[in-house]
Amino acid sequence: MAAMATMVAAGCGGVWCRARQRCARWPGPGSRPFLRAQRAVVCNARGGAVSAGKSGLAPWIPVVGLEIHAQISSNSKLFSGSRVQFAAPPNSLVSFFDASLPGTLPVLNRRCVEAAVMTALALNCRINKKSLFDRKHYFYADLPAGYQITQQRVPIAVNGSLSYSLCIDNKMSQMVTKTVRIKQIQLEQDSGKSLHDDTRSQTFVDLNRAGVGLMELVMEPDMCCGEEAAAAVRELQLILQTLGSSQAVMAEGQLRVDANVSVHHPGEPYGVRTEVKNINSIRFLAKAVDYEIQRQIQELGNGGTILNETRAFDSKLGCTVPMRDKEGKQDYRFMPEPNLPPLILYDAKSLPANMNHQQVINIDWIHERLPDLPSVKREKLVEQYGILPEHSFTLLVWQQDQNCNSSQASEDGLAEFFESVVKQTQMKPKKVIGWILNDLLSYLKQHSLTVKESPVSSFLLADLLNLLEKKEISSTAAKRVLAELWKGEGKTPLETVKEHKLELLQDQKELEQICQAVIDGQENEVMAIKAGNRKVLNKLIGLVQKKTQGRSNPVLVKQLLEKKLSE
Amino acid sequence: MRVLSLGRWLRAGLVLPGGPASRHSGDRHSGHRPQAPPQGPAQKVSVEVLEHLEQLALVDFRDSEGVERLQKAIQFADQLHEVNTDGVEPMDSVLEDRCLYLREDDVTEGNCTKELLENARETVEEYFVAPPGNIPLVKLEEQKTYLQGSK
C-alpha cells in the first residue's frame, strides 16, 4: 500500500511542485500556478490527456514512448567468452574481440538468444524465426570497433504487448489495467563505460561492459504521462526478474530507459519529439517524463518550437537539459553484419531431424518452461487468499522498489513471507495482509532492508498473530511486541509479552474496578456522554487503557463502560 | 594545404541530384537497397555531401587530390550498376546458407588486462585514456578544412 502511495505521489505531484519553483512563467492567461488537481486533469489515467484546465486553451495530448535496454543475465558476453560481472577491476573482463583487435570474430551466445526468446514470449510477441544482425556505426571512445552489432532490419521479435496496472484517483482503491504495445525486441551489444575527467580534459575507458548482451525493447508511444511510464517499467522489471532473463536492477545499469516525449493538440499530427536520457530510477523516470511534457507545453504555449533533440535528465535539479554530445542528427550507416549468418529459430514443427541439440533453439520447448508471470501470480494470490487486487499488487511490486538498493532483491520476497505466515497462523489472510503491508513493510522500508534481511521471521510474526487471534493480547500490545521483536534479540513473542507485562487483563472484576475508577474521576465526560455525546466515550476507553498500560481489550472496556454509564 | 581558387572549383562541376548524394539520404528501414543507377556521365560529388562526410567520418579532405580520389572511387564502384539485379535478393554475406554457430554460456576469455593495455599509448590505472567525450565539432563557418578554404 505504502509503495503505491509513494509511487503515485512522487511520480506526479512532486514534479509539478519543483517545476513551479523552477519556471518563471506559466502557460495560459492569468498565469496560475499549476495545482495538483490540475495534474489529474492533464493526464487522465483513463486514457489520453484531456483539458488543460479552465484557461480555455486547446488541450494538449502528451505522447510518451520508451526505449528500454535490459542487460541479459548470462555468464558470458553476447559474442565473446568474457565474464559478465558488475564490479571488477577495469579492463579485466575483456577479450580480444571486445577490445576489437583485428582478426577477431563474433560468436553468438546461446543463452542470450534463449533469454530474448523467453522475454518475447512473455510479452506476447511474434518471434521471427529468421532474424539478422547489423552494424550500427558511430564514434565514441567506449565503442572500440566504431560500430555496435545490433538487429535493425529484422529483429528477433516484433509486435508484442505489455499489460500493467495503475491506481487511479490516488486512492489506491481502484486499479486499472493498461496496455502498451511492444514494437520490437532485438539483441545487441552493450558499449564500454566512459568516466569523464573534465579537469584534465580526458576520458577513462573501461571495456568490461563492452559486448555484454542487451535486449532492446522498443515500445510504441501509447503512454501519456510519467505515472504510466513508471508503472509499465515496473511491470517489465518484474517480468524480466521472474523469467530470469535480466535482473533488471536500474541502479546497476541492468535496465536503462530512454523516454521519447512529444505533445500535440487533438486531431493534429504528433508533435516534434525529444529523447530524454540519463534516467537512473523509476521514480526519476516519472519525474523526467512529466517535466518534459510540461516544458514542451510551456514552450509551445509561449509560441516557441520544440527541437528534435536529445536531452539529459538532471536528477538534482529535476529538469531536462540539452545534451551537447548529441547535436545534429546521427547517421548510423547501418549495414549487414558480414560475419554472422542469419539466426534461425525452430519450433516443434520445424525442428530439424539431424541437428545437434546444442545448436538448436526450440521456441515451443522454451514456451512450455516459462514460469508464472507476475499477473498470473497476483491472480492466484487474490483467488487463494481472498486479498484485494491492490494488496496482491503491492506484495509483488515491493521487491524492487525504487528505494531498495539491494541487488539481491529476491523474487517472491514479500509474497512468500505472506504465504508462509498465513500457513503458520490461525488469523485470516485478510487480516494478516494488514500486518504485512502496514507494519512489516514500513519497518523494512525505514531500515532499508529486504524481506530476507528481516529480523522478524515469518515464524515469529505468525506466533505473534496467534497470540492476538487468541485474544491473549490487544492489538496495541501486539504492535508493541513487534517493535520489540524488531530488535532481533531472539526472544519469542510470548517471552516479550511476559517481560513487558502486556497480557490482556483476564480478570473481569479488576477491569470493572478500573472502569469504575475512571468513571468516578471524569465527571464532566460522564455528563457529556449521558447527554448524548458518544464520542467522549473513546476518551474514557483511552483512560482505562492508560491505567491498564494497554492491557485491556478495548471492546470489552467499551461494553463495561456503557453498561456502567447506563446504570 | 593547397587551396584551389574558387573559379577552378566551380569549373570542376558541382552537385547533381540523384547521384551519390541520394545514397546517403539514409532511409535506414529500406534494407540497404541501392538506388536506381544514375543517368548520364560520371556524377560529381556535391560540396554538401563532402561536408556531411567530413563531419560523420571525421576525415578532412586535405586537398583537391583527396576529393578527386573520392570521386574516382565512387565512379569505380558505380560500375556495379551495370549489372541487372532485377528480382535478385541482395546478398549480405557469403555465409548466408551457413548455420549460425551457437556457443555455450561459459566464461572462456578475459583476464588479459596487461596485454590489452600494452597497445594503448596512454593508460591510467588500468583504464584506457581517450580525449574527452565527443569533441563538439567546430561550427562549419569556423572550420579550416580544405572545403571551407575553397569557398
Interface residues (C-beta under 8 A of the other chain):
Chain A: S74 N75 S76 S80 G81 S82 R83 P89 P90 N91 S92 L93 V94 S95 F96 F97 A99 L101 V107 L108 N109 R110 R111 C112 V113 L132 F139 Y140 A141 Q152 R153 S194 L195 H196 D197 D198 S201 Q202 T203 F204 V205 D206 L207 R324 D325 E327 G328 D331 Y332 R333 F334 M335 P336 E337 P338 N339 L340 P341 P342 L343 I344 Q358 Q359 I361
Chain B: H24 G26 R28 H29 G31 H32 H52 Q55 L56 L58 D92 S93 L95 E96 D97 R98 C99 L100 Y101 L102 R103 E104 D105 D106 V107 T108 E109 G110 N111 C112 T113 L116 L117 N119 V124 E125 E126 Y127 F128 V129 A130 P131 P132 G133 N134 P136
